[in-house]
């Protein structure tokens, strides 16, 4: 009996010790280091100016006005639960790229983009302006997609195309070490600069 009690005490002591080390101390150290060295990222990469939060750099927001840069197609659905709370979820489309429905959907998007950008310098619409990302909430677009919109943005915001180009350059994330990943433009940052919120 004494041996069994000893094993039980050791087991309980080990559970409590590991809970303290892994559940409390480790979490506190990692959280503290993240707040010290990566505060903005640890807090959700939220863009905040003068105490006002405008959005997260990592999640798309839908901009539809002609004065704004448009991002990727968002695939967000909303529903109201039994308590009257609105909930949203996002994800990729279930449509097959080979299906007629998908083809018609993309054609509608192409016509919308062309109508909004009649002065675009290219007849070739960048793919990411008419397709949805896997998450449905991609905050970035390709440089080609951003540049395609320059004539419209310049016209609608009373700016030169060169000024819009400089804004795009400022909001571009370059390849890691010049070789890894893709160069992308953050749509929210561009639009906040166009609104005068960021400089």
GURO-257186 format. One record per residue (C-alpha): x, y, z; residue in one letter; residue number from 1. Coordinates in steps of 0.001 Angstrom, whole numbers, plus 500000, padded with zeros to 6 digits. Layout:
BEGIN
+--------+--------+--------+------+------+
|   east |  north |     up | resn | resi |
+--------+--------+--------+------+------+
|      X |      Y |      Z |    A |  NUM |
...
+--------+--------+--------+------+------+
// end
This chain:
BEGIN
+--------+--------+--------+------+------+
|   east |  north |     up | resn | resi |
+--------+--------+--------+------+------+
| 500000 | 500000 | 500000 |    X |    1 |
| 502832 | 502374 | 500880 |    X |    2 |
| 504471 | 501664 | 497510 |    X |    3 |
| 501228 | 502450 | 495649 |    X |    4 |
| 500779 | 505681 | 497621 |    X |    5 |
| 504356 | 506668 | 496774 |    X |    6 |
| 503770 | 506087 | 493056 |    X |    7 |
| 500502 | 508073 | 493202 |    X |    8 |
| 502208 | 511005 | 494957 |    X |    9 |
| 505024 | 510992 | 492381 |    X |   10 |
| 502518 | 510892 | 489499 |    X |   11 |
| 500442 | 513766 | 490884 |    X |   12 |
| 503605 | 515769 | 491620 |    X |   13 |
| 504843 | 515212 | 488055 |    X |   14 |
| 501487 | 516273 | 486548 |    X |   15 |
| 501458 | 519445 | 488652 |    X |   16 |
| 505106 | 520215 | 487850 |    X |   17 |
| 504667 | 519722 | 484104 |    X |   18 |
| 501445 | 521752 | 484154 |    X |   19 |
| 503312 | 524591 | 485852 |    X |   20 |
| 506335 | 524363 | 483529 |    X |   21 |
| 504567 | 523755 | 480201 |    X |   22 |
| 501211 | 525377 | 480823 |    X |   23 |
| 502211 | 528458 | 482799 |    X |   24 |
| 505937 | 529249 | 482710 |    X |   25 |
| 506558 | 528314 | 479056 |    X |   26 |
| 503456 | 530201 | 477909 |    X |   27 |
| 504408 | 533275 | 479948 |    X |   28 |
| 507978 | 533292 | 478591 |    X |   29 |
| 506932 | 532852 | 474946 |    X |   30 |
| 504169 | 535463 | 475257 |    X |   31 |
| 506549 | 537893 | 476966 |    X |   32 |
| 509269 | 537447 | 474320 |    X |   33 |
| 506703 | 537833 | 471527 |    X |   34 |
| 505438 | 541085 | 473074 |    X |   35 |
| 508981 | 542430 | 473462 |    X |   36 |
| 510421 | 541487 | 470064 |    X |   37 |
| 507356 | 541035 | 467802 |    X |   38 |
| 504664 | 543106 | 469487 |    X |   39 |
| 502749 | 544063 | 466347 |    X |   40 |
| 502680 | 540533 | 464942 |    X |   41 |
| 501857 | 538990 | 468321 |    X |   42 |
| 498844 | 541277 | 468593 |    X |   43 |
| 497432 | 540363 | 465179 |    X |   44 |
| 499274 | 542745 | 462807 |    X |   45 |
| 496518 | 545314 | 463277 |    X |   46 |
| 496990 | 548682 | 461573 |    X |   47 |
| 496227 | 551339 | 464177 |    X |   48 |
| 496574 | 555088 | 463680 |    X |   49 |
| 495904 | 557618 | 466460 |    X |   50 |
| 494121 | 554981 | 468534 |    X |   51 |
| 491799 | 553890 | 465713 |    X |   52 |
| 492057 | 550362 | 464331 |    X |   53 |
| 491613 | 550083 | 460572 |    X |   54 |
| 492097 | 546371 | 460014 |    X |   55 |
| 494554 | 543524 | 459995 |    X |   56 |
| 497376 | 543313 | 457467 |    X |   57 |
| 496800 | 539561 | 457242 |    X |   58 |
| 493069 | 539514 | 456442 |    X |   59 |
| 491381 | 540926 | 453379 |    X |   60 |
| 488736 | 543610 | 453459 |    X |   61 |
| 486395 | 544147 | 450554 |    X |   62 |
| 486783 | 547443 | 448702 |    X |   63 |
| 484333 | 548091 | 445876 |    X |   64 |
| 484510 | 551840 | 445238 |    X |   65 |
| 486346 | 552975 | 442113 |    X |   66 |
| 488660 | 555152 | 444223 |    X |   67 |
| 490029 | 552071 | 446006 |    X |   68 |
| 492402 | 549352 | 444954 |    X |   69 |
| 490495 | 546098 | 444619 |    X |   70 |
| 491827 | 542899 | 446107 |    X |   71 |
| 491186 | 539270 | 445378 |    X |   72 |
| 487678 | 537926 | 445222 |    X |   73 |
| 486471 | 537231 | 448762 |    X |   74 |
| 484555 | 534051 | 449457 |    X |   75 |
| 482788 | 534898 | 452710 |    X |   76 |
| 479443 | 533561 | 453871 |    X |   77 |
| 477406 | 534820 | 456802 |    X |   78 |
| 474621 | 533239 | 458798 |    X |   79 |
| 472649 | 534076 | 461941 |    X |   80 |
| 472563 | 531533 | 464757 |    X |   81 |
| 469668 | 530758 | 467114 |    X |   82 |
| 470708 | 533587 | 469453 |    X |   83 |
| 470603 | 536173 | 466681 |    X |   84 |
| 474396 | 536449 | 466411 |    X |   85 |
| 475822 | 536889 | 462938 |    X |   86 |
| 478715 | 534568 | 462195 |    X |   87 |
| 480958 | 534530 | 459166 |    X |   88 |
| 483177 | 531915 | 457601 |    X |   89 |
| 485387 | 531828 | 454561 |    X |   90 |
| 486986 | 529258 | 452328 |    X |   91 |
| 487613 | 528222 | 448762 |    X |   92 |
| 484837 | 527730 | 446258 |    X |   93 |
| 483486 | 524232 | 445788 |    X |   94 |
| 483193 | 524800 | 442059 |    X |   95 |
| 485526 | 522847 | 439835 |    X |   96 |
| 487723 | 525012 | 437573 |    X |   97 |
| 486486 | 522802 | 434731 |    X |   98 |
| 482796 | 523415 | 435430 |    X |   99 |
| 480559 | 525657 | 433352 |    X |  100 |
| 479385 | 527486 | 436491 |    X |  101 |
| 482964 | 528410 | 437381 |    X |  102 |
| 483668 | 529551 | 433824 |    X |  103 |
| 480595 | 531793 | 433837 |    X |  104 |
| 481511 | 533194 | 437250 |    X |  105 |
| 485009 | 534129 | 436098 |    X |  106 |
| 483611 | 535669 | 432889 |    X |  107 |
| 481297 | 537876 | 434989 |    X |  108 |
| 484255 | 538992 | 437082 |    X |  109 |
| 486327 | 539720 | 433975 |    X |  110 |
| 483553 | 541930 | 432550 |    X |  111 |
| 483283 | 543785 | 435877 |    X |  112 |
| 487045 | 544404 | 436024 |    X |  113 |
| 487165 | 545531 | 432396 |    X |  114 |
| 484222 | 547904 | 432890 |    X |  115 |
| 485842 | 549475 | 435962 |    X |  116 |
| 489267 | 549768 | 434323 |    X |  117 |
| 488677 | 550904 | 430713 |    X |  118 |
| 492043 | 552698 | 430598 |    X |  119 |
| 494101 | 549721 | 431800 |    X |  120 |
| 497341 | 549420 | 429873 |    X |  121 |
| 496943 | 545664 | 429390 |    X |  122 |
| 494104 | 543651 | 427897 |    X |  123 |
| 495275 | 540691 | 429966 |    X |  124 |
| 493577 | 540813 | 433384 |    X |  125 |
| 495804 | 539343 | 436121 |    X |  126 |
| 494361 | 536052 | 437307 |    X |  127 |
| 494253 | 536997 | 440980 |    X |  128 |
| 491728 | 539782 | 440282 |    X |  129 |
| 489119 | 537274 | 439086 |    X |  130 |
| 489830 | 534200 | 441222 |    X |  131 |
| 489485 | 533471 | 444914 |    X |  132 |
| 492368 | 532305 | 447092 |    X |  133 |
| 492252 | 529110 | 449151 |    X |  134 |
| 491359 | 531016 | 452324 |    X |  135 |
| 488946 | 533403 | 450641 |    X |  136 |
| 490555 | 536188 | 452698 |    X |  137 |
| 493874 | 536852 | 450963 |    X |  138 |
| 495011 | 540418 | 451829 |    X |  139 |
| 497567 | 540717 | 449032 |    X |  140 |
| 497575 | 540803 | 445259 |    X |  141 |
| 500326 | 540455 | 442697 |    X |  142 |
| 502230 | 543488 | 441452 |    X |  143 |
| 500653 | 542920 | 438026 |    X |  144 |
| 497156 | 543074 | 439560 |    X |  145 |
| 498026 | 546262 | 441428 |    X |  146 |
| 499538 | 547961 | 438372 |    X |  147 |
| 496564 | 546996 | 436225 |    X |  148 |
| 494446 | 549329 | 438384 |    X |  149 |
| 496796 | 552348 | 438252 |    X |  150 |
| 494925 | 554384 | 435580 |    X |  151 |
| 491608 | 554091 | 437454 |    X |  152 |
| 493162 | 554890 | 440839 |    X |  153 |
| 494979 | 557930 | 439463 |    X |  154 |
| 491841 | 559247 | 437778 |    X |  155 |
| 489499 | 558641 | 440733 |    X |  156 |
| 491897 | 560066 | 443340 |    X |  157 |
| 493115 | 563075 | 441349 |    X |  158 |
| 496686 | 561814 | 441348 |    X |  159 |
| 499278 | 561021 | 438720 |    X |  160 |
| 500000 | 557445 | 437698 |    X |  161 |
| 503539 | 557943 | 438967 |    X |  162 |
| 502205 | 558802 | 442435 |    X |  163 |
| 500078 | 555651 | 442472 |    X |  164 |
| 503100 | 553625 | 441343 |    X |  165 |
| 505094 | 554970 | 444310 |    X |  166 |
| 502302 | 553998 | 446722 |    X |  167 |
| 502273 | 550475 | 445289 |    X |  168 |
| 506057 | 550259 | 445671 |    X |  169 |
| 505756 | 551356 | 449310 |    X |  170 |
| 503186 | 548624 | 450021 |    X |  171 |
| 505060 | 545840 | 448223 |    X |  172 |
| 506533 | 542900 | 450106 |    X |  173 |
| 509576 | 541598 | 448256 |    X |  174 |
| 510885 | 538048 | 447962 |    X |  175 |
| 512771 | 536721 | 450982 |    X |  176 |
| 516496 | 536946 | 450212 |    X |  177 |
| 515434 | 537920 | 446715 |    X |  178 |
| 514524 | 534356 | 445730 |    X |  179 |
| 511881 | 532868 | 448057 |    X |  180 |
| 508175 | 533587 | 447692 |    X |  181 |
| 506429 | 536117 | 445499 |    X |  182 |
| 506314 | 539888 | 445437 |    X |  183 |
| 502898 | 540996 | 446661 |    X |  184 |
| 501063 | 544246 | 447357 |    X |  185 |
| 498988 | 544735 | 450522 |    X |  186 |
| 495615 | 546120 | 449405 |    X |  187 |
| 494603 | 547547 | 452789 |    X |  188 |
| 497818 | 549557 | 453124 |    X |  189 |
| 497434 | 551004 | 449623 |    X |  190 |
| 493869 | 552090 | 450355 |    X |  191 |
| 494775 | 553626 | 453701 |    X |  192 |
| 497464 | 555700 | 451978 |    X |  193 |
| 494964 | 556742 | 449302 |    X |  194 |
| 492584 | 557830 | 452089 |    X |  195 |
| 495351 | 559792 | 453806 |    X |  196 |
| 495305 | 557572 | 456899 |    X |  197 |
| 498857 | 556307 | 456322 |    X |  198 |
| 501684 | 558177 | 454684 |    X |  199 |
+--------+--------+--------+------+------+
// end
